C-alpha cells in the first residue's frame, strides 16, 4: 500500500511542478518543469537516503565500533524478519533517531550520540524497534521522497521568484512577462 502512496505522491508532485511551470513559463516552462520533476523523482527514489544521511553528518559504524547499538539493530531486524539495515551514528548531543532508504533491502538506521548516551539498553531498543517498524512497513520511502520533493518545489519556487524579479520569465508572445497571478501563487508556495 505504501508503494502505491509513494507513486501517487510522485505523480501528484510532478503534476504540480508541470502546472506551475506552465503557469509561469508557458509550454517551455511546462517542459522544463517536467524534466526537472523527472530528475528529482529519480534522485529522490535512488539517492534521498544518502542525501539525508549526509545532511545530518551521519557516519557508518561497524559492529566493532558500536557493539551494543549494532547488536540491538541486528536482533530487532531478525525479529522483524527484515534484512540488517546499515547502522549510522550522528555526532550530535540531541536525542534523535531515524530510518531512511527505499525499502528493507536498502535501509539505514541512524542515531545521535546524545541518544546513545541518554538511554539505557531497553529504552534504546524501543526507539530502534519503532524506527525498524518504519522500515518493515515501507514508511521510510514516502517520508524521504516527500522531503526531497518539497525541497525541489522550494528550489523551483526560488528560481521562479528570482527570475520574476529580474525579468527572466518572459514568454515569446507576451512582452509583459508571465501570468501575475501564477507568479504570486508561486511566490506564496
Backbone as a chain_set.jsonl record, in Angstrom:
{"seq": "XXXXXXXXXXXXXXXXXXXXXXXXXXXXXXXXXXXXXXXXXXXXXXXXXXXXXXXXXXXXXXXXXXXXXXXXXXXXXXXXXXXXXXXXXXXXXXXXXXXXXXXXXXXXXXXXXXXXXXXXXXXXXXXXXXXXXXXXXXXXXXXXXXXXXXXXXXXXXXXXXXXXXXXXXXXXXXXXXXXXXXXXXXXXX", "coords": {"N": [[0.816, -1.201, 0.0], [1.962, 1.255, 0.765], [3.797, 1.615, -1.284], [2.115, 2.259, -3.388], [1.062, 4.653, -2.411], [3.39, 6.18, -2.478], [3.866, 6.255, -5.239], [1.594, 7.74, -6.072], [2.168, 10.125, -4.737], [4.525, 10.94, -6.062], [3.515, 11.252, -8.676], [1.551, 13.21, -8.245], [3.076, 15.41, -7.28], [4.714, 15.798, -9.478], [2.805, 16.58, -11.374], [1.991, 18.971, -10.137], [4.369, 20.494, -10.292], [4.643, 20.654, -13.104], [2.315, 22.041, -13.751], [2.786, 24.482, -12.398], [5.104, 25.263, -13.767], [4.041, 25.587, -16.336], [2.158, 27.623, -15.868], [3.801, 29.735, -15.253], [5.815, 29.834, -17.223], [4.703, 29.101, -19.675], [4.492, 26.799, -22.437], [7.189, 26.055, -22.72], [8.061, 26.404, -20.117], [6.545, 24.427, -18.84], [7.645, 22.152, -20.014], [10.298, 22.318, -19.105], [9.812, 22.125, -16.337], [8.727, 19.545, -16.234], [10.888, 17.893, -17.017], [12.628, 18.59, -14.965], [11.118, 17.63, -12.787], [11.11, 14.866, -13.357], [13.851, 14.29, -13.067], [14.185, 14.982, -10.362], [12.407, 13.157, -9.162], [13.623, 10.696, -9.806], [16.084, 11.105, -8.534], [15.171, 11.436, -5.899], [14.121, 8.91, -5.381], [16.333, 7.135, -5.737], [18.548, 8.314, -4.396], [17.866, 9.742, -2.099], [18.096, 8.751, 0.527], [20.848, 8.713, 0.954], [21.374, 11.437, 0.745], [19.969, 12.464, 2.958], [21.333, 11.228, 5.086], [23.879, 12.331, 4.687], [23.265, 15.011, 5.028], [22.771, 15.136, 7.753], [25.261, 14.528, 8.672], [25.892, 11.913, 9.244], [27.725, 8.989, 10.092], [28.803, 5.815, 8.972], [28.832, 2.937, 11.094], [30.62, 0.145, 12.352], [30.282, -3.209, 13.676], [32.32, -3.563, 15.522], [32.893, -0.947, 16.262], [30.57, 0.091, 17.48], [29.324, -1.884, 19.408], [27.05, -2.507, 21.109], [24.894, -1.0, 20.019], [24.898, -1.972, 17.383], [24.377, -4.726, 17.808], [21.828, -4.586, 18.949], [20.306, -3.507, 16.81], [20.682, -5.565, 14.934], [19.47, -7.755, 16.271], [16.807, -6.826, 16.552], [16.119, -6.447, 13.859], [16.222, -9.067, 12.949], [14.139, -10.188, 14.464], [12.005, -8.749, 13.371], [12.017, -9.784, 10.907], [13.398, -8.698, 8.695], [15.978, -7.585, 6.418], [19.278, -6.869, 7.694], [19.729, -3.528, 8.419], [21.875, -0.787, 7.364], [23.962, 0.802, 9.778], [24.199, 3.876, 11.401], [25.833, 6.639, 13.026], [25.325, 9.812, 14.443], [27.056, 12.737, 15.096], [25.961, 14.452, 17.499], [24.481, 16.108, 20.217], [21.816, 16.064, 20.697], [18.654, 14.285, 21.141], [17.84, 11.939, 19.012], [16.663, 9.808, 16.398], [16.416, 8.05, 13.319], [15.043, 6.336, 10.46], [15.905, 5.524, 7.118], [15.79, 5.147, 3.53], [15.062, 3.113, 0.538], [13.598, 0.846, 0.959], [13.242, -2.278, 2.783], [15.515, -3.768, 1.917], [17.355, -1.832, 1.337], [17.908, -0.141, 3.518], [18.658, 2.161, 6.197], [19.607, 2.933, 9.528], [19.849, 5.559, 11.77], [21.321, 7.056, 14.615], [21.705, 9.529, 17.173], [24.65, 10.586, 18.988], [23.98, 11.668, 21.427], [21.56, 10.396, 22.017], [22.44, 7.779, 22.329], [24.002, 8.083, 24.623], [22.11, 8.884, 26.504], [19.989, 7.035, 26.835], [19.027, 3.893, 28.29], [19.687, 0.38, 27.597], [17.203, -0.947, 27.154], [15.416, 1.198, 26.637], [16.616, 2.288, 24.377], [16.314, 0.114, 22.681], [13.538, 0.192, 22.319], [13.217, 2.613, 20.897], [14.699, 2.017, 18.578], [13.231, -0.198, 17.667], [10.874, 1.056, 16.957], [11.816, 2.65, 14.818], [12.656, 0.618, 13.057], [10.199, -0.505, 12.522], [9.157, 1.325, 10.768], [10.798, 0.791, 8.602], [10.076, -1.871, 7.996], [7.374, -1.586, 7.271], [7.584, 0.003, 5.112], [7.392, 2.768, 5.314], [9.368, 4.621, 5.222], [10.243, 5.312, 2.653], [8.219, 6.942, 1.595], [8.285, 9.194, 3.321], [10.919, 10.056, 2.919], [11.019, 10.559, 0.141], [9.008, 12.512, -0.018], [10.135, 14.594, 1.52], [12.385, 15.21, -0.054], [11.171, 16.001, -2.47], [9.669, 18.188, -1.632], [11.736, 19.896, -1.106], [12.589, 20.202, -3.755], [10.4, 21.54, -4.925], [10.53, 23.882, -3.445], [13.036, 24.841, -4.269], [12.538, 25.261, -7.021], [10.551, 27.195, -6.79], [12.006, 29.301, -5.651], [13.736, 29.803, -7.772], [11.933, 30.662, -9.74], [10.894, 32.895, -8.441], [13.149, 34.601, -8.22], [13.702, 34.822, -10.915], [11.406, 36.167, -11.776], [11.713, 38.606, -10.477], [13.902, 39.681, -11.791], [13.096, 39.814, -14.39], [13.257, 37.536, -16.012], [11.298, 35.802, -16.95], [9.834, 36.031, -19.305], [7.466, 35.283, -21.808], [7.603, 34.239, -25.217], [5.516, 35.297, -26.789], [4.48, 37.257, -25.226], [5.161, 40.277, -24.103], [5.14, 41.318, -21.583], [5.803, 39.623, -19.532], [5.222, 36.721, -17.35], [2.163, 35.157, -16.179], [0.665, 37.151, -13.821], [-0.856, 36.327, -11.57], [-0.138, 33.655, -11.35], [2.568, 33.967, -10.802], [2.387, 35.193, -8.297], [1.159, 33.126, -6.846], [3.176, 31.147, -6.985], [5.219, 32.471, -5.619], [4.06, 32.598, -3.074], [3.813, 29.867, -2.464]], "CA": [[0.0, 0.0, 0.0], [2.814, 2.434, 0.809], [4.378, 1.821, -2.614], [1.087, 2.953, -4.153], [1.04, 6.025, -1.906], [4.585, 6.847, -2.987], [3.632, 6.516, -6.666], [0.657, 8.862, -6.164], [2.887, 11.317, -4.311], [5.413, 11.335, -7.155], [2.691, 11.726, -9.79], [0.928, 14.463, -7.844], [4.058, 16.493, -7.233], [5.126, 16.049, -10.86], [1.735, 17.374, -11.978], [2.068, 20.312, -9.556], [5.518, 21.194, -10.878], [4.354, 20.941, -14.513], [1.311, 23.109, -13.761], [3.462, 25.731, -12.043], [5.976, 25.615, -14.888], [3.184, 26.067, -17.416], [1.556, 28.899, -15.48], [4.82, 30.778, -15.209], [6.634, 29.927, -18.43], [4.056, 28.569, -20.869], [4.837, 25.437, -22.845], [8.603, 25.775, -22.413], [8.133, 26.269, -18.663], [5.999, 23.108, -18.503], [8.643, 21.152, -20.424], [11.407, 22.402, -18.161], [9.343, 21.603, -15.051], [8.565, 18.094, -16.361], [12.231, 17.294, -16.976], [13.096, 18.818, -13.604], [10.381, 16.7, -11.926], [11.625, 13.512, -13.602], [15.174, 14.193, -12.433], [14.002, 14.998, -8.91], [11.792, 11.888, -8.765], [14.657, 9.66, -9.862], [17.029, 11.386, -7.458], [14.525, 11.168, -4.612], [13.987, 7.468, -5.19], [17.614, 6.428, -5.665], [19.617, 8.932, -3.611], [17.405, 10.554, -0.976], [18.626, 8.253, 1.797], [22.235, 9.181, 1.071], [21.329, 12.877, 0.99], [19.536, 12.687, 4.344], [22.444, 10.837, 5.963], [24.943, 13.32, 4.522], [22.785, 16.261, 5.604], [22.93, 15.042, 9.203], [26.642, 14.193, 9.007], [25.922, 10.553, 9.797], [28.834, 8.146, 9.629], [28.503, 4.4, 9.201], [29.612, 2.293, 12.147], [30.695, -1.317, 12.272], [29.985, -3.905, 14.924], [33.409, -3.337, 16.476], [32.864, 0.447, 16.713], [29.395, 0.319, 18.333], [28.81, -3.25, 19.56], [25.71, -2.571, 21.685], [23.968, -0.477, 19.015], [24.875, -2.899, 16.251], [23.704, -5.973, 18.196], [20.406, -4.274, 19.11], [19.711, -3.392, 15.472], [20.674, -6.905, 14.334], [18.457, -8.563, 16.944], [15.479, -6.317, 16.205], [15.881, -6.723, 12.435], [15.934, -10.5, 12.844], [12.78, -10.383, 14.995], [11.052, -8.152, 12.427], [12.186, -10.546, 9.663], [13.868, -7.819, 7.632], [17.438, -7.6, 6.329], [20.015, -5.964, 8.589], [19.993, -2.227, 7.792], [23.134, -0.129, 7.695], [23.858, 1.5, 11.053], [24.916, 5.152, 11.366], [25.836, 7.466, 14.228], [25.408, 11.238, 14.143], [27.707, 13.499, 16.17], [25.026, 15.481, 17.956], [24.067, 15.857, 21.601], [20.363, 15.943, 20.742], [18.091, 12.94, 21.201], [17.154, 11.718, 17.741], [16.941, 8.602, 15.621], [15.539, 7.94, 12.165], [15.329, 5.318, 9.454], [15.802, 6.047, 5.77], [16.066, 4.167, 2.49], [13.976, 2.81, -0.398], [12.864, -0.313, 1.425], [14.009, -3.101, 3.725], [16.82, -4.211, 1.378], [18.231, -0.666, 1.183], [17.569, 0.72, 4.651], [19.684, 2.588, 7.145], [19.116, 3.469, 10.793], [20.829, 6.487, 12.328], [21.041, 7.555, 15.965], [22.666, 10.536, 17.617], [25.47, 10.224, 20.139], [23.22, 12.06, 22.608], [20.595, 9.339, 22.296], [23.199, 6.629, 22.839], [24.445, 8.381, 25.996], [20.993, 9.182, 27.409], [19.04, 5.945, 27.021], [19.566, 2.576, 28.627], [19.536, -0.596, 26.516], [15.781, -1.191, 26.901], [14.84, 2.384, 26.005], [17.174, 2.367, 23.027], [15.662, -0.949, 21.904], [12.217, 0.688, 21.961], [13.376, 3.611, 19.842], [15.133, 1.32, 17.364], [12.105, -1.01, 17.191], [9.99, 1.998, 16.279], [12.417, 3.005, 13.523], [12.627, -0.561, 12.189], [8.821, -0.715, 12.064], [9.037, 2.153, 9.566], [11.468, 0.051, 7.527], [9.272, -3.048, 7.651], [6.119, -1.189, 6.63], [7.956, 0.85, 3.969], [7.021, 4.166, 5.543], [10.533, 5.49, 5.07], [10.346, 5.819, 1.289], [7.269, 8.055, 1.439], [8.818, 10.365, 4.016], [12.164, 10.504, 2.3], [10.671, 11.142, -1.153], [8.267, 13.745, 0.224], [11.08, 15.631, 1.952], [13.211, 15.592, -1.197], [10.365, 16.723, -3.444], [9.354, 19.504, -1.072], [12.94, 20.679, -1.39], [12.593, 20.524, -5.181], [9.395, 22.582, -5.136], [11.079, 25.096, -2.856], [14.106, 25.315, -5.136], [11.918, 25.786, -8.227], [9.876, 28.442, -6.416], [13.041, 30.328, -5.523], [14.209, 30.101, -9.126], [10.885, 31.451, -10.388], [10.793, 34.177, -7.745], [14.272, 35.434, -8.641], [13.51, 35.115, -12.338], [10.358, 37.179, -11.904], [12.24, 39.896, -10.033], [14.87, 40.204, -12.746], [12.525, 39.828, -15.734], [13.669, 36.376, -16.81], [10.19, 34.875, -17.181], [9.017, 36.49, -20.422], [7.085, 34.342, -22.86], [7.93, 34.824, -26.511], [4.381, 36.043, -27.326], [3.988, 38.185, -24.202], [6.272, 41.151, -23.743], [4.988, 41.811, -20.218], [6.15, 38.615, -18.537], [4.298, 35.624, -17.101], [0.879, 35.405, -15.553], [0.95, 37.711, -12.493], [-1.472, 35.504, -10.531], [0.7, 32.463, -11.201], [3.794, 34.39, -10.119], [2.033, 35.407, -6.9], [0.952, 31.804, -6.259], [4.483, 30.501, -6.84], [5.936, 33.168, -4.543], [3.468, 32.19, -1.798], [4.143, 28.464, -2.229]], "C": [[0.86, 1.264, 0.0], [3.531, 2.677, -0.514], [3.404, 2.578, -3.504], [0.996, 4.415, -3.717], [2.233, 6.816, -2.446], [4.416, 7.194, -4.459], [2.682, 7.699, -6.842], [1.319, 10.171, -5.752], [3.78, 11.831, -5.433], [4.616, 11.903, -8.331], [2.075, 13.085, -9.452], [1.902, 15.625, -7.828], [4.613, 16.809, -8.613], [4.085, 16.919, -11.548], [1.748, 18.812, -11.446], [3.211, 21.114, -10.172], [5.253, 21.568, -12.334], [3.328, 22.075, -14.611], [1.956, 24.454, -13.432], [4.376, 26.202, -13.171], [5.194, 26.176, -16.053], [2.607, 27.433, -17.104], [2.566, 30.033, -15.548], [5.525, 30.948, -16.546], [6.013, 29.359, -19.682], [4.504, 27.151, -21.169], [6.295, 25.108, -22.516], [8.808, 25.635, -20.905], [7.625, 24.917, -18.202], [6.998, 22.01, -18.864], [9.821, 21.138, -19.457], [11.009, 21.781, -16.823], [9.186, 20.088, -15.105], [9.917, 17.385, -16.291], [12.814, 17.42, -15.57], [12.434, 17.828, -12.645], [10.873, 15.267, -12.121], [12.978, 13.31, -12.932], [15.05, 14.159, -10.913], [13.372, 13.701, -8.415], [12.821, 10.771, -8.751], [15.667, 9.86, -8.734], [16.442, 11.082, -6.085], [14.452, 9.676, -4.355], [15.344, 6.806, -4.937], [18.593, 7.0, -4.658], [19.159, 9.675, -2.36], [17.945, 10.07, 0.361], [20.057, 8.731, 2.014], [22.286, 10.679, 1.363], [20.952, 13.183, 2.439], [20.677, 12.355, 5.307], [23.58, 11.856, 5.885], [24.549, 14.648, 5.164], [22.979, 16.273, 7.121], [24.372, 14.74, 9.62], [26.779, 12.817, 9.621], [27.101, 9.781, 9.223], [28.492, 6.692, 9.923], [29.401, 3.841, 10.312], [29.544, 0.782, 11.962], [30.353, -1.919, 13.641], [31.068, -3.658, 15.966], [33.413, -1.91, 17.017], [31.716, 0.726, 17.686], [28.703, -1.021, 18.583], [27.381, -3.325, 20.118], [24.66, -2.116, 20.679], [23.8, -1.478, 17.879], [24.126, -4.185, 16.61], [22.209, -5.749, 18.414], [19.704, -4.211, 17.753], [19.623, -4.772, 14.817], [19.592, -7.784, 14.941], [17.048, -8.123, 16.551], [15.138, -6.57, 14.735], [15.536, -8.197, 12.234], [14.515, -10.79, 13.347], [11.714, -9.858, 14.03], [11.076, -8.863, 11.076], [12.462, -9.628, 8.472], [15.385, -7.926, 7.56], [18.067, -6.586, 7.291], [20.258, -4.633, 7.876], [21.399, -1.744, 8.131], [22.919, 0.689, 8.966], [24.762, 2.735, 11.001], [24.815, 5.839, 12.714], [26.057, 8.906, 13.787], [26.038, 11.937, 15.337], [26.819, 14.676, 16.537], [24.584, 15.112, 19.362], [22.554, 15.689, 21.735], [19.923, 14.487, 20.776], [17.279, 12.712, 19.932], [17.587, 10.388, 17.145], [15.993, 8.614, 14.437], [15.981, 6.783, 11.287], [15.143, 5.97, 8.097], [16.106, 4.937, 4.78], [14.856, 3.904, 1.615], [13.101, 1.663, 0.076], [13.75, -1.147, 2.325], [15.386, -3.543, 3.205], [17.834, -3.07, 1.279], [17.976, 0.339, 2.293], [18.801, 1.069, 5.481], [18.982, 3.138, 8.381], [20.227, 4.345, 11.359], [20.375, 6.949, 13.705], [22.1, 8.588, 16.321], [23.475, 10.006, 18.8], [24.747, 10.578, 21.441], [22.198, 11.006, 23.003], [21.293, 8.122, 22.881], [23.637, 6.846, 24.279], [23.279, 8.458, 26.973], [20.085, 7.997, 27.719], [19.734, 4.665, 27.47], [19.224, 1.611, 27.487], [18.062, -0.831, 26.156], [15.105, -0.017, 26.203], [15.325, 2.538, 24.57], [16.551, 1.305, 22.123], [14.267, -0.509, 21.464], [12.271, 1.698, 20.825], [13.744, 2.935, 18.527], [14.025, 0.443, 16.794], [11.107, -0.135, 16.44], [10.53, 2.337, 14.889], [12.384, 1.818, 12.559], [11.204, -0.901, 11.746], [8.546, 0.148, 10.835], [9.683, 1.454, 8.374], [10.578, -1.091, 7.059], [8.012, -2.669, 6.877], [6.324, -0.213, 5.475], [7.48, 2.291, 4.1], [8.162, 5.11, 5.168], [10.639, 6.067, 3.67], [9.428, 7.015, 1.094], [7.829, 9.317, 2.084], [10.049, 10.932, 3.352], [11.886, 11.173, 0.96], [9.939, 12.463, -0.956], [9.211, 14.878, 0.624], [11.929, 16.124, 0.79], [12.409, 16.411, -2.193], [9.892, 18.074, -2.927], [10.546, 20.428, -1.279], [13.006, 21.096, -2.85], [11.596, 21.63, -5.495], [9.902, 23.911, -4.596], [12.163, 25.7, -3.75], [13.53, 25.927, -6.411], [11.211, 27.1, -7.932], [10.873, 29.582, -6.266], [13.55, 30.761, -6.893], [13.207, 31.007, -9.837], [10.799, 32.837, -9.757], [11.92, 35.115, -8.183], [14.166, 35.791, -10.119], [12.471, 36.195, -12.56], [10.887, 38.557, -11.51], [13.172, 40.518, -11.065], [14.395, 40.085, -14.189], [12.888, 38.654, -16.598], [12.556, 35.418, -17.144], [9.295, 35.325, -18.334], [8.71, 35.344, -21.365], [7.361, 35.022, -24.194], [6.779, 35.651, -27.071], [3.853, 37.086, -26.348], [5.156, 39.033, -23.718], [6.237, 41.592, -22.285], [5.295, 40.766, -19.155], [5.075, 37.562, -18.376], [3.006, 36.091, -16.468], [1.117, 35.93, -14.139], [0.326, 36.907, -11.351], [-0.648, 34.246, -10.277], [1.994, 32.822, -10.47], [3.533, 34.606, -8.633], [1.847, 34.068, -6.189], [2.28, 31.101, -6.004], [5.268, 31.149, -5.708], [5.397, 32.756, -3.174], [3.792, 30.747, -1.476], [5.574, 28.381, -1.763]], "O": [[0.533, 2.236, -0.681], [3.845, 3.821, -0.841], [3.811, 3.438, -4.285], [0.868, 5.309, -4.553], [2.096, 7.98, -2.823], [4.776, 8.29, -4.887], [2.934, 8.572, -7.673], [1.058, 11.213, -6.353], [3.788, 13.027, -5.722], [5.0, 12.918, -8.912], [2.079, 13.998, -10.277], [1.582, 16.711, -8.312], [4.947, 17.959, -8.897], [4.432, 17.885, -12.227], [1.542, 19.759, -12.205], [3.036, 22.278, -10.531], [5.594, 22.671, -12.76], [3.457, 22.962, -15.454], [1.701, 25.45, -14.109], [4.419, 27.39, -13.491], [5.628, 27.134, -16.693], [2.568, 28.307, -17.971], [2.211, 31.168, -15.868], [5.804, 32.071, -16.964], [6.716, 29.147, -20.669], [4.854, 26.394, -20.263], [6.595, 23.997, -22.08], [9.635, 24.838, -20.463], [8.189, 24.318, -17.287], [7.176, 21.053, -18.11], [10.282, 20.075, -19.042], [11.769, 21.006, -16.242], [9.48, 19.407, -14.122], [10.065, 16.388, -15.583], [13.415, 16.481, -15.049], [13.104, 17.252, -11.787], [11.034, 14.532, -11.146], [13.219, 12.279, -12.303], [15.742, 13.384, -10.252], [13.756, 13.193, -7.361], [12.887, 9.99, -7.802], [16.057, 8.905, -8.062], [17.123, 10.54, -5.215], [14.693, 9.223, -3.236], [15.477, 6.001, -4.015], [19.402, 6.254, -4.107], [19.998, 10.194, -1.624], [18.226, 10.883, 1.242], [20.432, 9.108, 3.124], [23.131, 11.14, 2.13], [21.545, 14.058, 3.07], [20.952, 13.115, 6.236], [24.175, 12.204, 6.905], [25.38, 15.328, 5.765], [23.313, 17.307, 7.7], [24.666, 14.702, 10.814], [27.679, 12.577, 10.426], [27.432, 9.898, 8.043], [27.96, 6.371, 10.986], [30.563, 4.222, 10.447], [28.553, 0.231, 11.483], [30.164, -1.202, 14.623], [30.774, -3.553, 17.157], [33.891, -1.682, 18.129], [31.876, 1.515, 18.618], [27.627, -1.274, 18.043], [26.582, -4.132, 19.641], [23.64, -2.784, 20.508], [22.68, -1.786, 17.471], [23.33, -4.681, 15.813], [21.403, -6.625, 18.101], [18.634, -4.793, 17.573], [18.605, -5.109, 14.213], [18.876, -8.479, 14.22], [16.195, -8.958, 16.252], [13.991, -6.874, 14.408], [14.657, -8.531, 11.44], [13.778, -11.554, 12.723], [10.647, -10.457, 13.892], [10.254, -8.579, 10.205], [11.859, -9.754, 7.406], [16.02, -8.317, 8.539], [17.452, -5.58, 7.645], [20.921, -4.605, 6.839], [22.028, -2.234, 9.068], [21.827, 1.207, 9.203], [25.927, 2.653, 10.612], [23.847, 5.653, 13.452], [26.854, 9.189, 12.893], [25.597, 11.747, 16.471], [26.919, 15.756, 15.954], [24.343, 13.942, 19.66], [22.067, 15.226, 22.766], [20.699, 13.578, 20.482], [16.17, 13.227, 19.793], [18.704, 9.914, 17.354], [14.881, 9.133, 14.539], [17.118, 6.316, 11.355], [14.315, 6.868, 7.943], [16.629, 3.892, 5.165], [13.761, 4.394, 1.891], [11.964, 1.531, -0.375], [14.888, -0.768, 2.603], [16.323, -3.675, 3.992], [19.033, -3.314, 1.151], [17.843, 1.535, 2.035], [19.82, 0.377, 5.465], [17.905, 3.728, 8.292], [21.387, 3.938, 11.423], [19.191, 7.201, 13.929], [23.232, 8.535, 15.841], [23.042, 9.101, 19.514], [24.885, 9.873, 22.44], [21.993, 10.751, 24.189], [20.792, 7.505, 23.821], [23.646, 5.905, 25.074], [23.438, 8.131, 28.149], [19.466, 7.969, 28.782], [20.871, 4.387, 27.086], [18.55, 1.989, 26.528], [17.72, -0.905, 24.976], [14.312, -0.214, 25.283], [14.555, 2.87, 23.669], [16.29, 1.558, 20.947], [13.855, -0.809, 20.343], [11.463, 1.642, 19.898], [13.169, 3.243, 17.483], [13.884, 0.342, 15.575], [10.564, -0.539, 15.411], [9.79, 2.313, 13.905], [12.113, 1.995, 11.372], [11.021, -1.523, 10.699], [7.786, -0.255, 9.954], [9.165, 1.521, 7.259], [10.353, -1.256, 5.86], [7.631, -3.359, 5.933], [5.363, 0.329, 4.929], [7.2, 2.951, 3.1], [7.927, 6.272, 4.835], [11.081, 7.204, 3.509], [9.83, 8.006, 0.484], [7.846, 10.382, 1.467], [10.203, 12.148, 3.238], [12.446, 12.229, 0.664], [10.222, 13.435, -1.657], [9.094, 15.995, 0.12], [12.169, 17.325, 0.661], [12.905, 17.411, -2.711], [9.731, 19.01, -3.71], [10.378, 21.607, -1.59], [13.427, 22.21, -3.16], [11.908, 22.555, -6.245], [9.718, 24.951, -5.228], [12.204, 26.912, -3.962], [13.975, 26.99, -6.843], [11.266, 28.025, -8.742], [10.611, 30.702, -6.704], [13.767, 31.948, -7.137], [13.589, 31.998, -10.46], [10.648, 33.835, -10.46], [11.677, 36.284, -8.482], [14.491, 36.905, -10.528], [12.633, 37.047, -13.434], [10.546, 39.559, -12.139], [13.228, 41.741, -11.199], [15.191, 40.235, -15.115], [12.832, 38.761, -17.823], [12.832, 34.304, -17.588], [8.102, 35.022, -18.332], [9.582, 34.535, -21.683], [7.352, 36.25, -24.281], [7.033, 36.63, -27.773], [2.851, 37.738, -26.64], [6.034, 38.548, -23.004], [7.202, 42.18, -21.797], [5.061, 41.017, -17.973], [4.128, 37.505, -19.161], [2.797, 37.285, -16.254], [1.716, 35.227, -13.326], [0.916, 36.812, -10.274], [-0.479, 33.824, -9.133], [2.46, 32.065, -9.618], [4.362, 34.244, -7.798], [2.318, 33.887, -5.066], [2.489, 30.528, -4.935], [5.914, 30.455, -4.923], [6.163, 32.585, -2.226], [4.028, 30.424, -0.312], [6.076, 27.288, -1.502]]}, "num_chains": 1, "name": "protein.A"}
